[in-house]
Amino acid sequence: MLKVRVIPTLLWKSFGLVKGVGFDSWRRVGPVLPAIKVYNQREVDELILVDILAHGTGDDPDFESVNDFGQDCFVPLTVGGGITNLAQVQRLLRAGADKVSVNTAAYENPGLITEIAMKFGAQCAVASIDARAQPDGGWACFSHAGQTPTGREVADWARELEDRGAGEILITSIERDGTMEGYDLALIERVAGAVRIPVIASGGAGNYGHMVCAVQQAGASAVAAASIFHFTEQTPAGAKAALAAAGIPVRKPYQPDQDA
């Protein structure tokens, strides 16, 4: 079994970080850079930074800000939001991102995932899926920050993204987002069972036990979370200790010069 990663998610809106419930009711939680500096010291494996407004503006990602953040981020950084072409990906990687997360643009241009994987490697292409439970017991995919139905079923879409070259899937339950009531284990299991690439569970973590369940019961390869770290005393180090105590292999703290 691969070592399971603990990944804080930073949702970036305009000039600071926010956190909502169900992709709505955004609450400001502070500036981006201090949060990155704190997480550098808290044994996180990676960080995910998503500009939640970029999908609707048509503007390029904020390369200058990403460059500023990247200079102070000493763990692998995934950047998402508003990415629509290969040139933007290249600029984000030059600015300090290690991976990019693509969501809305993949529905409009699925070939973008393939282009990223072929140019920069599959490990760079994180395919993000926001899913909402349906009355029939399945899950439908939504784009534009969970606002627009795509007509895609979650497992079929995950398989297509894998076939197109995605290196991993970030699956988020829209209903569970920000609730701290636990991940949607059935959703995670559905996606993890449909693909061979790693699946990052997102949306709903409220305690360490939820993370253990996402891995042991649902098959997640990594756990992403935001509210648990913003609004409780629980920490990434505590999460890794709980996972390890449950017999789940976790990574040692990341060292900036470990590959030197």
C-alpha positions in Angstrom: 0.0 0.0 0.0 1.3 3.4 -0.9 1.8 5.8 1.9 -1.3 7.9 2.5 -1.0 11.7 2.2 -2.6 14.4 4.4 -3.3 17.4 2.3 -4.8 20.7 3.6 -6.9 22.5 1.0 -6.7 26.3 0.8 -9.7 28.0 -1.0 -8.6 31.3 -2.3 -11.1 34.1 -3.1 -9.9 37.5 -4.2 -7.3 38.4 -1.6 -7.7 35.8 1.1 -8.7 32.3 2.1 -12.4 31.3 2.6 -14.3 28.3 3.7 -17.9 27.6 3.1 -20.5 24.9 3.5 -21.8 23.1 0.4 -19.8 25.4 -1.9 -21.7 28.4 -0.5 -21.8 30.8 2.4 -18.2 31.7 2.2 -16.5 32.7 5.5 -13.1 34.4 5.4 -10.4 32.6 7.4 -7.3 34.8 6.8 -4.6 35.6 4.2 -3.0 32.9 2.1 0.7 33.3 2.8 0.6 33.0 6.6 -1.4 29.8 6.2 1.2 28.4 3.9 4.0 29.2 6.3 2.1 27.5 9.2 1.5 24.4 7.2 5.2 24.3 6.2 5.8 23.5 9.9 2.9 21.1 10.5 4.1 17.9 8.7 1.7 18.2 5.8 2.5 16.1 2.7 1.2 18.6 0.1 -1.0 21.6 -0.2 -3.9 22.3 -2.6 -4.6 25.9 -3.5 -7.7 26.6 -5.5 -8.9 30.0 -6.8 -12.7 29.5 -6.4 -13.6 32.5 -8.6 -11.2 32.0 -11.5 -13.5 29.7 -13.4 -16.0 32.5 -14.0 -13.8 35.4 -15.0 -12.1 34.2 -18.1 -8.9 35.8 -16.9 -5.6 34.0 -16.6 -4.6 32.5 -13.2 -2.9 35.0 -10.9 0.6 33.9 -11.7 2.2 36.7 -9.7 0.5 35.6 -6.5 1.3 32.0 -7.1 4.9 33.0 -7.5 4.8 34.8 -4.2 3.2 31.8 -2.5 5.5 29.3 -4.1 8.6 31.0 -2.7 7.4 30.3 0.8 5.9 26.9 0.2 8.3 24.0 1.0 5.9 21.1 0.3 4.5 20.1 -3.1 1.9 22.6 -4.2 -1.1 21.8 -6.4 -2.8 24.9 -7.9 -6.2 25.0 -9.4 -8.8 27.5 -10.7 -9.3 29.0 -14.1 -6.8 26.8 -15.9 -7.9 26.4 -19.6 -4.7 25.9 -21.6 -1.2 24.4 -21.7 0.5 27.8 -21.6 -1.2 28.7 -18.3 0.0 25.3 -16.9 3.6 26.0 -17.9 3.5 29.5 -16.3 2.0 28.1 -13.1 4.8 25.4 -12.9 7.4 28.1 -13.5 5.8 30.2 -10.7 6.1 27.4 -8.2 3.3 24.9 -8.6 4.2 21.3 -8.7 0.9 20.1 -10.0 -2.2 21.6 -11.5 -5.8 20.8 -10.7 -8.3 21.0 -13.6 -12.1 20.8 -13.1 -14.4 23.0 -15.3 -12.1 23.2 -18.3 -11.9 19.4 -18.5 -15.6 19.1 -19.3 -15.3 21.8 -22.0 -12.0 20.4 -23.4 -11.2 16.9 -22.1 -8.1 16.8 -24.3 -6.5 19.4 -22.0 -5.8 16.6 -19.4 -4.0 14.6 -22.1 -2.0 17.6 -23.2 -0.9 18.3 -19.6 0.0 14.7 -19.0 2.0 14.4 -22.3 3.9 17.7 -21.8 4.6 17.6 -18.1 3.8 14.0 -17.0 0.8 12.4 -15.5 1.9 13.2 -12.0 1.3 16.9 -12.8 -2.3 16.4 -13.9 -4.8 16.3 -11.0 -8.4 15.9 -12.3 -10.8 17.4 -9.9 -14.4 16.2 -9.7 -17.2 17.9 -7.7 -20.1 15.5 -7.3 -23.6 15.8 -5.9 -25.8 12.8 -4.8 -28.8 12.0 -6.9 -32.2 10.6 -6.0 -31.4 7.3 -7.8 -28.4 6.7 -5.4 -25.7 7.8 -7.9 -23.7 10.9 -8.2 -23.6 13.6 -10.9 -20.7 15.8 -11.7 -20.9 19.5 -11.5 -18.7 22.2 -13.0 -18.2 26.0 -12.2 -17.6 25.5 -8.5 -20.5 23.1 -8.1 -23.1 25.3 -9.9 -23.5 23.7 -13.3 -24.7 20.2 -14.0 -22.5 18.5 -16.7 -24.6 15.4 -17.4 -21.7 13.2 -16.4 -21.9 10.2 -14.0 -19.1 10.3 -11.5 -17.5 6.8 -12.2 -17.7 7.1 -15.9 -16.1 10.5 -15.9 -13.4 9.4 -13.5 -12.5 6.5 -15.9 -12.4 8.9 -18.8 -10.1 11.3 -17.0 -7.8 8.4 -16.1 -7.8 7.2 -19.8 -7.0 10.7 -20.9 -3.8 10.8 -18.7 -4.8 12.1 -15.3 -2.4 11.1 -12.6 -4.9 11.3 -9.7 -8.5 12.2 -9.0 -9.5 14.7 -6.4 -13.2 13.8 -5.5 -15.2 16.3 -3.5 -18.8 15.8 -2.2 -20.6 19.0 -2.6 -23.2 18.2 0.1 -20.5 17.2 2.6 -18.2 20.2 1.9 -17.6 22.2 5.1 -20.0 20.2 7.2 -17.4 18.2 9.2 -19.8 15.3 9.3 -17.5 12.9 7.5 -16.6 12.1 3.9 -19.2 10.5 1.6 -17.6 7.1 1.8 -19.9 5.6 -0.8 -18.9 8.3 -3.3 -15.2 7.8 -2.6 -15.5 4.0 -2.9 -17.4 4.4 -6.2 -14.6 6.5 -7.7 -11.7 4.5 -6.2 -13.3 1.3 -7.5 -13.6 2.8 -11.0 -9.9 3.8 -11.5 -6.4 2.5 -10.9 -4.8 5.9 -10.2 -4.8 7.5 -6.7 -8.0 9.1 -5.4 -7.9 12.0 -3.0 -10.9 12.2 -0.7 -12.4 15.7 -0.1 -15.4 17.2 1.5 -16.6 16.6 5.1 -13.7 15.7 7.3 -14.4 16.6 10.9 -12.1 14.3 12.9 -9.3 11.9 12.4 -11.6 8.9 12.4 -13.3 10.2 9.2 -9.9 10.2 7.5 -9.2 6.6 8.7 -12.5 5.5 7.2 -11.9 7.2 3.9 -8.8 5.1 3.5 -9.7 1.8 5.1 -13.3 1.6 4.1 -13.5 3.6 0.9 -10.1 3.1 -0.7 -8.8 6.7 -0.7 -5.0 7.1 -1.3 -5.0 10.6 0.3 -7.2 12.8 2.4 -7.8 16.5 1.8 -9.4 18.7 4.3 -9.9 22.4 5.2 -12.4 23.1 8.0 -11.0 20.6 10.4 -7.7 22.5 10.3 -9.2 26.0 10.1 -11.8 25.7 12.9 -10.7 23.0 15.3 -7.5 22.1 17.3 -6.9 19.1 15.2 -3.7 19.2 13.1 -2.2 17.5 10.1 0.4 15.9 12.4 -2.4 14.6 14.6 -4.1 13.2 11.5 -1.0 11.3 10.4 -0.6 9.9 13.9 -4.2 8.7 13.9 -3.7 7.1 10.5 -0.5 5.4 11.6 -2.2 4.1 14.8 -4.8 2.5 12.6 -2.1 0.7 10.7 -2.1 3.0 7.7 1.3 3.9 6.3 2.0 7.6 6.2 4.8 9.7 4.9 7.5 11.2 7.0 7.6 15.0 7.2 8.6 16.5 3.9 12.2 17.9 3.8 12.8 20.7 1.2 16.3 19.3 0.4 15.4 15.6 0.5 15.9 15.2 -3.2 19.1 17.3 -3.3 
